[in-house]
């Protein structure tokens, strides 16, 4: 856009001498419209990308939550889980009393 504006302004006297202001205005409008369309397409693509990334992340977390709920419901706890639970609870007790009240 800046390049197009600079070209149009640098050739202003020539354009005025040949009475071609309307043609230059249309050419500038076409360039600006093209840039606007490109920016709009980029915005839509960016929105789709970030929206789908957020959706898939939320779906993954919900799946993990559902898997954990089924394990708790079926009382399926492997030895590593109990180690992790003890480690987290000991960290909470050591650092702050807010978590152990």
N, C-alpha and C positions, 0 to 999 in steps of 0.2 A: 504494500500500500504506500509506503514512504517513497519507494522508487518511482512508482507511477505518479505520485504527487510532485516529486522533484522534477521529473521530466516535463510534466505539464506546466509547471511554474517557470522552468528555465526557457521554455519555448513560447512563453506568453505573447511576446511582441510579434513573433512570426505568425502565431495563430490569429492574433488580432489583425495583422496586416492582410492576411488572406481571408478574413471573415469566416473562420472555421471554428468558432467557439462552440457552436452546437455539436459539431462532430467530435471535438475534443471532450466535451462534457459527456457525450454518450460513451466514448471510449473509456473515460475514467469511471463512469458509472458501471460499465461492464466489468472492469477490473475489480472494483470494490464489491460488486455482487458476487463475483467468482470467489473472492477471498472470504466473504461472509458465508457462502455455501460450504466452502472447505472447512471453515471453523465450526459450522453447525454439524457437519458430518463427524468431525473429530470429537465434538462434545457428545454426540450420541454414542459413538464407539467407546469413549471413555466411560460414560454412564453405564453402558451395557457390561463392560469389563468389570468395573468396580461393584456393580449390583450383583453380577453372577458370582464374583469372588466372595462377597459378603453372604450371599445365599448359600453357597456351598460350604463355607465355614460354619454357618449356623446349623446347617443340616448335619455336618460332621459332629459338632458338639452335641446335638440332640441324639444322634445315633449312639455316641459314647455314653451319654446319660441313660439312654434306654438299655444299653448293654449292661451298665452297672446296676441299674434297677433290677434287671432280670437275675443278675448274679446274687444280689442281696436277697431277693425274694426266694431264690432257690437255695440260699445259704452256701453258695459255691465260693469258698475263699481258699486261695492257694497260699502256701507259706510265704511267698514274697509279699503278698498283700498285708499280712499281719506285721511283717517287718516294717513295711512302709508306714502303716498306721502307728506303730509304736514309735518310729523315728519322728514322725510329724508331731505326735503328742509330746514327746520329750523335748523337741525344739520349742514348742509353744510354752511349755512349763519353764524352761530355762531362760527364755528371753523376756517374758512378760507375764505378769499375773492376771492380766485381763482375760486371757483365754482359759484359765483354769478355775474361774469362779463358779 
